[in-house]
């Protein structure tokens, strides 16, 4: 199945219907986090987030808003026709109500607070609730639930629990909305056990019963915390507990399974949900398409796109971006541009994510002029490049060793009012060190705290690698030990850098001690770890020890690579141990690897000396070039 088939599948979508459907959902992650995509409605005891758009089309019923944190089937008063989206206007309305002679309506107060929550000004809402409390203005359980929700958004869930005291003091009882919000807040702060215990306690309550939304919140939290298996078990138990799962619950788990690279399980769950009468929506399909793209299963991507057509579910910008990004990562930028062309023809407007994917694709291929053209095209369309846009270009220029252009873009970030992130700093630091710009690199590193960025383990690995590459092993080893004494998590990359440097500096005993040390720290050495030490042993002439380490490598389920075999073969050839070298050449050949140029040159040098040994000569000629 060619990539062209995928492009062809996209063209099957009717243009008019496609354009209408394109506005329903942007993407799963955006709906979970973007306040602009939702409308906060408040009533006496309900805090609910609902989709800001609706449709009477048949396919819209399958589109469930994943942003709903709390909802109910109870009837609710209609939300106001217009709620200010300007903070100053909302604050003026709030102050006007407080200064009025009559007692303000609590519904009106909650409506204003809700509009400010929608804008994402959570701390402001908490200050206003405190003002209500100090002025003894009556407020209800809904007001307190709004406050709890704000604390949860600010990752201060325990302060949310403290508001329960105020709830009781006012004579109100916490309801399912209160507990659902707290559970969501606990998951958001990675308090998995506490969220689970609160949910179990809620299940045991007779007065407060969880709703389908509560289950959806828990399933979402489980998936995001990497507990997909438990999320599936909870989905299965919903029917037993007389709760009905919805497409939202299935979509979250399918998305999580795809991220866990369990694509078969995700497809089976899709089949299960359709058999139970649930129609997959654009979120469901996009998640599966993303998973299939990661496995390069282009034929199945095409089939899934066609299935979407048959079910009248239409891809949105995120669906297109998913395919464009996957193609670019595979180096198929031309095919990605074909998909982009179809995207535009079908009424979807490319956004910053689309252009970032194309830029990154060109950068991966070293096509910096093309990448720059994409960047300029984005700006000409009125789109504002974000830090990801700049990071891609900076990385591309660094890899092409065009460090001056990379530094120009690095400085342009601040001029454009953007903030460097840790990826920006790590990228430019690596480029500067690789190009020998040590003084500039130190200046950039020293300015990180002023930008609010703390170096992470990747940053320190870049510094460590720079010292090692400049033959400053003593300084690098001391720096490595200081990293261990800090609160940094020392990963296998750190060990590989210092072990490789130790071997190249002839400090094999230190390298072997570090190997044992990392094992005792619970880390698993990889091929690079073993290759570095095997190479060091071969250079020293300790061939038997190198063979033993190779066996140890295989016993630990770490498969030798072509580098491993070439290193050990060259070690034996240098010591004129041709028969032993041939044994490893045969193993290398059996594993599907080939001799590299250095190994072949050494084999060619051996040929004249082995003319009297036909058997050995025949073995050598298997690996040496035919024209020698």
BAZAKE-446457 format. One record per residue (C-alpha): x, y, z; residue number from 1. Coordinates in steps of 0.02 Angstrom, whole numbers, plus 50000, padded with zeros to 5 digits. Each point is the difference from the previous one (the first is absolute). Example, Ala and Ser with C-alpha at 12.3 -4.5 7.8 and 13.67 -1.06 7.14 Angstrom:
BEGIN
PT     px     py     pz    n
PT  50615  49775  50390    1
PT  50069  50172  49967    2
% end
This chain:
BEGIN
PT     px     py     pz    n
PT  50000  50000  50000    1
PT  50079  50164  49942    2
PT  49997  50164  50094    3
PT  49900  50065  49853    4
PT  49856  49889  50056    5
PT  49993  50096  50163    6
PT  49990  50165  49907    7
PT  49867  49924  49888    8
PT  49901  49944  50154    9
PT  49999  50179  50064   10
PT  49928  50062  49834   11
PT  49846  49888  50022   12
PT  49926  50119  50129   13
PT  49861  50113  49933   14
PT  50065  50177  50007   15
PT  49843  50086  50066   16
PT  49964  49877  50140   17
PT  50184  49992  50043   18
PT  50006  50188  50025   19
PT  49852  49996  50119   20
PT  50069  49860  50104   21
PT  50175  50072  50011   22
PT  49953  50120  50141   23
PT  49928  49876  50124   24
PT  50159  49936  50080   25
PT  50179  50059  49981   26
PT  50082  49859  50095   27
PT  49987  49898  50156   28
PT  50141  50085  50096   29
PT  49943  50175  49953   30
PT  49824  49969  50063   31
PT  50066  49937  50165   32
PT  50106  50154  50032   33
PT  49937  50147  49898   34
PT  49880  50114  50091   35
PT  49953  50084  49837   36
PT  49919  49842  49933   37
PT  49869  49986  50133   38
PT  49865  50096  50091   39
PT  49981  49991  50189   40
PT  49819  49993  50055   41
PT  49951  50016  50181   42
PT  49840  49969  50096   43
PT  49956  49971  50181   44
PT  50096  49839  50020   45
PT  50075  49962  49830   46
PT  50167  50050  49924   47
PT  50009  49932  49824   48
PT  50108  50030  49848   49
PT  49911  49974  49835   50
PT  50046  50016  49819   51
PT  49986  50174  49931   52
PT  49934  49939  49834   53
PT  49858  49885  49955   54
PT  49929  49926  49843   55
PT  49844  49916  49941   56
PT  50091  49893  49876   57
PT  49992  49813  50022   58
PT  50186  49981  50023   59
PT  50010  50127  50139   60
PT  49918  49883  50122   61
PT  50156  49894  49998   62
PT  50109  50147  50049   63
PT  50014  50006  50188   64
PT  50090  50144  50082   65
PT  50146  49928  50100   66
PT  50017  50161  50098   67
PT  49846  49976  50105   68
PT  50066  49986  50176   69
PT  49834  49998  50089   70
PT  49827  49980  49927   71
PT  49828  49938  50044   72
PT  49840  49941  49921   73
PT  49899  50118  50111   74
PT  49916  50146  49916   75
PT  50099  50160  50012   76
PT  49954  50182  49975   77
PT  50054  50066  49832   78
PT  50169  50087  50002   79
PT  50001  50186  49970   80
PT  49996  50054  49819   81
PT  50163  50095  50018   82
PT  50139  49980  50126   83
PT  50145  50121  49993   84
PT  50163  49927  49940   85
PT  50095  50151  50063   86
PT  50072  49993  50175   87
PT  49980  50186  50032   88
PT  49817  49996  49949   89
PT  49968  49850  50111   90
PT  50083  50084  50149   91
PT  49897  50159  49971   92
PT  49841  49894  50001   93
PT  50053  49912  50159   94
PT  50041  50162  50092   95
PT  49838  50079  49941   96
PT  49902  49857  50076   97
PT  50090  50014  50166   98
PT  49968  50188  50009   99
PT  49815  49988  49958  100
PT  49879  50037  50140  101
PT  49904  49838  49979  102
PT  50079  49832  50037  103
PT  50073  49936  49836  104
PT  49931  49841  49924  105
PT  50115  49854  50037  106
PT  49962  49934  49826  107
PT  50065  50163  49925  108
PT  50156  49991  50108  109
PT  50034  49821  49949  110
PT  49973  50046  49819  111
PT  50135  50134  50009  112
PT  50118  49885  50094  113
PT  49970  49868  49870  114
PT  50044  50119  49859  115
PT  50166  50041  50085  116
PT  50037  49814  50023  117
PT  49972  49981  49814  118
PT  50136  50130  49969  119
PT  50121  49898  50107  120
PT  50020  50131  50138  121
PT  49982  49876  50142  122
PT  50094  50100  50131  123
PT  49888  50150  49965  124
PT  49845  49895  50029  125
PT  50067  49941  50168  126
PT  50035  50180  50051  127
PT  49822  50048  49954  128
PT  49927  49855  50100  129
PT  50105  50055  50149  130
PT  49930  50176  49977  131
PT  49823  49929  50005  132
PT  50041  49909  50160  133
PT  50075  50154  50084  134
PT  49853  50110  49953  135
PT  49878  49866  50061  136
PT  49915  49989  49832  137
PT  49897  49839  49993  138
PT  50064  49869  49881  139
PT  49956  49819  49970  140
PT  50076  49829  49970  141
PT  50023  50040  49816  142
PT  50113  50147  50047  143
PT  50107  49888  50109  144
PT  50007  49868  49863  145
PT  50065  50135  49883  146
PT  50135  50040  50128  147
PT  50047  49817  50017  148
PT  50011  49988  49811  149
PT  50118  50151  49995  150
PT  50116  49925  50131  151
PT  50006  49839  49900  152
PT  50045  50096  49841  153
PT  50140  50084  50098  154
PT  50066  49829  50054  155
PT  49957  50038  50182  156
PT  49872  49865  50028  157
PT  50028  49994  50188  158
PT  49942  50181  50012  159
PT  49846  49938  49908  160
PT  49970  49875  50138  161
PT  50015  50140  50128  162
PT  49849  50086  49920  163
PT  49895  49851  50056  164
PT  50005  50076  50174  165
PT  49923  50160  49933  166
PT  49870  49895  49911  167
PT  49946  49918  50163  168
PT  50007  50165  50093  169
PT  49877  50075  49877  170
PT  49882  49854  50029  171
PT  50028  49913  49835  172
PT  50047  49820  49964  173
PT  50131  49954  49869  174
PT  49920  49923  49846  175
PT  50061  49890  49859  176
PT  50063  50156  49910  177
PT  50112  50041  50148  178
PT  50078  49828  50009  179
PT  50018  49981  49812  180
PT  50095  50165  49993  181
PT  50114  49946  50143  182
PT  50034  49832  49918  183
PT  50047  50089  49840  184
PT  50114  50117  50098  185
PT  50087  49854  50087  186
PT  50034  49914  49833  187
PT  50066  50164  49929  188
PT  50131  50004  50139  189
PT  50046  49816  49977  190
PT  49917  49953  50165  191
PT  49945  49835  49927  192
PT  49973  49904  50163  193
PT  49902  50141  50082  194
PT  49890  50024  49846  195
PT  49966  49813  49995  196
PT  49957  49994  50186  197
PT  49883  50149  49987  198
PT  49910  49920  49854  199
PT  49983  49834  50093  200
PT  49931  50094  50149  201
PT  49876  50088  49888  202
PT  49944  49832  49929  203
PT  49963  49942  50177  204
PT  49895  50153  50042  205
PT  49811  49979  50001  206
PT  49954  50184  50000  207
PT  50121  50058  49865  208
PT  50006  49892  49846  209
PT  50131  50022  49864  210
PT  49940  50041  49826  211
PT  50059  49946  49829  212
PT  50103  50159  49999  213
PT  50087  49946  50160  214
PT  50046  49836  49917  215
PT  50060  50095  49847  216
PT  50108  50112  50109  217
PT  50079  49850  50086  218
PT  50028  49908  49835  219
PT  50082  50157  49930  220
PT  50113  50015  50154  221
PT  50047  49816  49992  222
PT  50046  50013  49816  223
PT  50105  50155  50024  224
PT  50091  49923  50148  225
PT  50048  49847  49897  226
PT  49873  49882  50079  227
PT  49910  49952  49841  228
PT  49971  49821  50057  229
PT  49907  50060  50156  230
PT  49901  50122  49892  231
PT  49941  49854  49891  232
PT  49950  49902  50156  233
PT  49900  50150  50061  234
PT  49916  50014  49830  235
PT  49949  49817  50012  236
PT  49932  50023  50177  237
PT  49889  50148  49952  238
PT  49865  49886  49930  239
PT  50004  49893  50157  240
PT  49974  50157  50104  241
PT  49858  50055  49884  242
PT  50093  50144  49921  243
PT  50011  50024  49813  244
PT  50166  50037  49919  245
PT  50002  50121  49854  246
PT  50108  50036  49849  247
PT  50102  50120  50107  248
PT  50055  49858  50116  249
PT  50042  49884  49855  250
PT  50093  50137  49906  251
PT  50111  50040  50150  252
PT  50049  49818  50023  253
PT  50030  49974  49814  254
PT  50111  50155  49999  255
PT  50095  49936  50152  256
PT  50023  49826  49923  257
PT  50070  50080  49842  258
PT  50122  50104  50103  259
PT  50052  49839  50089  260
PT  50031  49926  49826  261
PT  49865  49869  50030  262
PT  49922  50027  49830  263
PT  49916  49828  49986  264
PT  49912  50025  50167  265
PT  49944  50173  49943  266
PT  49925  49930  49839  267
PT  49911  49863  50098  268
PT  49925  50130  50117  269
PT  49940  50101  49850  270
PT  49913  49844  49935  271
PT  49923  49969  50171  272
PT  49930  50176  50015  273
PT  49921  49993  49827  274
PT  49919  49833  50041  275
PT  49924  50080  50155  276
PT  49923  50136  49894  277
PT  50123  50142  50035  278
PT  50051  50099  49847  279
PT  50186  50046  49998  280
PT  50029  50186  49980  281
PT  50141  50099  49923  282
PT  50099  49989  50163  283
PT  49988  49810  50000  284
PT  50055  49983  49820  285
PT  50140  50128  50014  286
PT  50073  49908  50151  287
PT  50002  49837  49903  288
PT  50071  50083  49844  289
PT  50139  50072  50108  290
PT  50039  49828  50071  291
PT  50002  49919  49829  292
PT  50112  50137  49931  293
PT  50125  49966  50139  294
PT  50009  49820  49938  295
PT  50011  50056  49818  296
PT  49843  49900  49961  297
PT  49951  50112  49855  298
PT  49880  49873  49924  299
PT  49898  49994  50160  300
PT  50006  50190  50014  301
PT  49920  50008  49828  302
PT  49868  49872  50047  303
PT  49958  50094  50159  304
PT  49981  50163  49903  305
PT  49880  49913  49882  306
PT  49903  49930  50147  307
PT  49982  50178  50064  308
PT  49922  50048  49833  309
PT  49876  49857  50012  310
PT  49949  50053  50175  311
PT  49985  50185  49953  312
PT  50137  50049  50122  313
PT  50111  50133  49926  314
PT  50183  50033  50039  315
PT  50043  50164  50081  316
PT  50162  50099  50006  317
PT  50071  49883  50131  318
PT  49968  49847  49891  319
PT  50091  50079  49854  320
PT  50141  50061  50113  321
PT  50021  49824  50068  322
PT  50028  49928  49826  323
PT  50109  50146  49943  324
PT  50110  49985  50155  325
PT  50018  49811  49982  326
PT  50049  50015  49816  327
PT  50127  50137  50039  328
PT  50079  49895  50136  329
PT  50023  49862  49871  330
PT  50086  50124  49884  331
PT  49853  49998  49878  332
PT  49980  50189  49994  333
PT  49936  50002  49821  334
PT  49859  49881  50047  335
PT  49963  50107  50153  336
PT  49986  50153  49887  337
PT  49874  49903  49893  338
PT  49895  49970  50156  339
PT  50015  50185  50043  340
PT  49934  50045  49827  341
PT  49849  49887  50025  342
PT  49975  50074  50173  343
PT  49987  50175  49928  344
PT  49886  49945  49857  345
PT  49881  49918  50124  346
PT  49976  50159  50100  347
PT  50117  49969  50146  348
PT  50120  50141  50037  349
PT  50181  49948  50038  350
PT  50056  50062  50170  351
PT  50166  50022  50089  352
PT  50005  49813  50041  353
PT  49987  49958  49814  354
PT  50142  50117  49951  355
PT  50108  49943  50146  356
PT  49984  49820  49940  357
PT  50052  50048  49823  358
PT  50146  50104  50063  359
PT  50060  49859  50109  360
PT  49988  49879  49853  361
PT  50112  50111  49894  362
PT  50120  50026  50145  363
PT  50016  49811  50025  364
PT  50051  49987  49817  365
PT  50122  50145  50018  366
PT  49899  50107  49880  367
PT  50017  50162  50096  368
PT  49955  50115  49855  369
PT  49836  49906  49978  370
PT  49969  50004  50187  371
PT  50028  50188  50001  372
PT  49877  50019  49856  373
PT  49867  49908  50102  374
PT  50037  50113  50148  375
PT  49982  50157  49891  376
PT  49841  49931  49921  377
PT  49925  49977  50173  378
PT  50039  50180  50047  379
PT  49930  50064  49834  380
PT  49837  49910  50038  381
PT  49985  50101  50160  382
PT  50044  49857  50115  383
PT  50113  50034  50149  384
PT  50146  49876  50013  385
PT  50015  49924  50174  386
PT  50151  49938  50095  387
PT  49983  49829  49918  388
PT  50019  50084  49829  389
PT  50161  50082  50055  390
PT  50065  49843  50086  391
PT  49982  49901  49838  392
PT  50095  50128  49897  393
PT  50135  50024  50133  394
PT  50025  49812  50009  395
PT  50009  49985  49811  396
PT  50131  50138  49984  397
PT  50103  49926  50143  398
PT  50002  49830  49916  399
PT  50060  50080  49838  400
PT  50134  50090  50103  401
PT  49927  50168  49951  402
PT  50017  50064  50176  403
PT  49994  50186  49959  404
PT  49827  49981  49924  405
PT  49946  49895  50149  406
PT  50059  50136  50120  407
PT  49909  50133  49900  408
PT  49837  49904  50020  409
PT  50038  49968  50184  410
PT  50012  50188  50029  411
PT  49848  50034  49891  412
PT  49893  49897  50120  413
PT  50015  50135  50134  414
PT  49976  50139  49874  415
PT  49834  49922  49948  416
PT  49939  49995  50180  417
PT  50016  49811  50018  418
PT  50087  49909  50142  419
PT  50138  49873  49973  420
PT  49959  49831  50076  421
PT  50120  49866  50059  422
PT  49999  49918  49828  423
PT  50057  50164  49919  424
PT  50145  50015  50122  425
PT  50052  49818  49985  426
PT  49996  50010  49810  427
PT  50103  50158  49985  428
PT  50123  49945  50135  429
PT  50031  49836  49911  430
PT  50026  50093  49836  431
PT  50120  50126  50077  432
PT  50106  49866  50083  433
PT  50002  49894  49841  434
PT  50064  50151  49905  435
PT  50132  50046  50129  436
PT  49911  50159  50058  437
PT  50040  49967  50183  438
PT  49998  50180  50062  439
PT  49832  50036  49918  440
PT  49932  49836  50069  441
PT  50050  50050  50177  442
PT  49914  50169  49978  443
PT  49840  49915  49941  444
PT  50008  49875  50143  445
PT  50024  50138  50129  446
PT  49849  50098  49938  447
PT  49880  49854  50026  448
PT  49948  50046  50179  449
PT  49955  50177  49946  450
PT  49883  49923  49871  451
PT  49920  49892  50134  452
PT  50076  49840  49933  453
PT  50090  49873  50108  454
PT  50123  49882  49916  455
PT  49938  49821  49993  456
PT  50092  49835  49982  457
PT  50009  50024  49811  458
PT  50084  50169  50023  459
PT  50129  49926  50117  460
PT  50028  49854  49882  461
PT  50041  50125  49863  462
PT  50128  50084  50114  463
PT  50071  49831  50051  464
PT  50014  49943  49820  465
PT  50089  50162  49953  466
PT  50132  49973  50134  467
PT  50024  49820  49945  468
PT  50017  50047  49816  469
PT  50135  50124  50047  470
PT  50103  49867  50090  471
PT  49964  50075  50172  472
PT  49962  49834  50083  473
PT  50055  50049  50177  474
PT  49890  50155  49994  475
PT  49855  49901  49922  476
PT  50011  49861  50131  477
PT  49998  50127  50141  478
PT  49849  50084  49919  479
PT  49914  49831  49983  480
PT  50023  49965  50187  481
PT  49929  50173  50042  482
PT  49848  49958  49893  483
PT  49976  49842  50102  484
PT  50007  50100  50162  485
PT  49864  50117  49938  486
PT  49814  49960  49988  487
PT  50016  49959  49815  488
PT  49946  49829  49938  489
PT  50155  49926  49921  490
PT  49945  49897  49851  491
PT  50088  49876  49887  492
PT  50048  50140  49880  493
PT  50107  50081  50136  494
PT  50088  49837  50036  495
PT  50029  49964  49815  496
PT  50083  50169  49974  497
PT  50121  49981  50146  498
PT  50034  49814  49967  499
PT  50042  50035  49818  500
PT  50115  50142  50053  501
PT  50085  49890  50130  502
PT  50034  49865  49870  503
PT  50070  50125  49875  504
PT  50111  50073  50136  505
PT  50066  49826  50044  506
PT  49909  49997  50169  507
PT  49925  49827  49974  508
PT  49993  49957  50185  509
PT  49894  50155  50031  510
PT  49888  49951  49852  511
PT  49973  49825  50071  512
PT  49964  50069  50173  513
PT  49871  50118  49924  514
PT  49918  49853  49911  515
PT  49978  49909  50166  516
PT  49944  50161  50083  517
PT  49861  50034  49876  518
PT  49937  49822  50019  519
PT  49993  50020  50189  520
PT  49902  50162  49973  521
PT  49866  49904  49906  522
PT  50048  50060  49826  523
PT  50014  49883  49852  524
PT  50154  50019  49889  525
PT  49962  50010  49815  526
PT  50099  49960  49843  527
PT  50093  50165  50007  528
PT  50059  49962  50178  529
PT  50068  49829  49954  530
PT  50073  50058  49834  531
PT  50102  50136  50085  532
PT  50080  49879  50124  533
PT  50024  49860  49872  534
PT  50088  50125  49887  535
PT  50109  50058  50145  536
PT  50047  49821  50043  537
PT  50042  49960  49818  538
PT  50108  50155  49986  539
PT  50092  49944  50156  540
PT  50019  49824  49931  541
PT  49892  49917  50133  542
PT  49909  49893  49872  543
PT  49945  49861  50118  544
PT  49921  50128  50115  545
PT  49915  50080  49850  546
PT  49928  49829  49951  547
PT  49937  49973  50177  548
PT  49915  50171  50001  549
PT  49919  49959  49833  550
PT  49930  49840  50075  551
PT  49940  50098  50151  552
PT  49917  50123  49882  553
PT  49906  49860  49911  554
PT  49949  49918  50165  555
PT  49922  50164  50057  556
PT  49888  50002  49844  557
PT  50095  50147  49927  558
PT  50029  49951  49819  559
PT  50169  50039  49922  560
PT  49997  50127  49859  561
PT  50104  50018  49843  562
PT  50115  50114  50100  563
PT  50026  49863  50131  564
PT  50052  49870  49870  565
PT  50110  50117  49898  566
PT  50091  50059  50157  567
PT  50038  49824  50063  568
PT  50048  49935  49826  569
PT  50122  50144  49977  570
PT  50071  49963  50172  571
PT  50042  49822  49953  572
PT  50066  50048  49828  573
PT  50119  50125  50079  574
PT  50071  49859  50105  575
PT  50014  49888  49845  576
PT  49871  49882  50074  577
PT  49914  49974  49834  578
PT  49908  49838  50040  579
PT  49917  50079  50154  580
PT  49955  50152  49896  581
PT  49917  49887  49870  582
PT  49889  49922  50135  583
PT  49930  50171  50043  584
PT  49985  50047  49817  585
PT  49890  49847  49973  586
PT  49894  50048  50151  587
PT  49986  50176  49934  588
PT  49946  49936  49830  589
PT  49872  49885  50083  590
PT  49927  50149  50094  591
PT  49974  50095  49838  592
PT  50144  50124  50021  593
PT  50140  50044  49881  594
PT  50182  50040  50025  595
PT  50037  50186  49998  596
PT  50136  50083  49894  597
PT  50132  49989  50136  598
PT  49970  49814  50024  599
PT  50004  49969  49812  600
PT  50166  50094  49982  601
PT  50075  49891  50137  602
PT  49935  49843  49914  603
PT  50078  50055  49836  604
PT  50167  50024  50089  605
PT  49987  49823  50070  606
PT  49969  49916  49830  607
PT  50183  49992  49937  608
PT  50058  49922  50163  609
PT  49872  49858  49992  610
PT  50027  49931  49824  611
PT  50071  49838  50072  612
PT  49839  49967  50097  613
PT  49861  49970  49871  614
PT  49863  49975  50133  615
PT  50037  50162  50088  616
PT  50027  50089  49835  617
PT  49827  49945  49942  618
PT  49921  50067  50161  619
PT  50087  50168  49982  620
PT  49945  50017  49820  621
PT  49817  49984  50054  622
PT  50015  50167  50088  623
PT  50134  50089  49898  624
PT  49952  50093  49839  625
PT  49999  49891  49844  626
PT  50123  50110  49905  627
PT  50141  49977  50127  628
% end
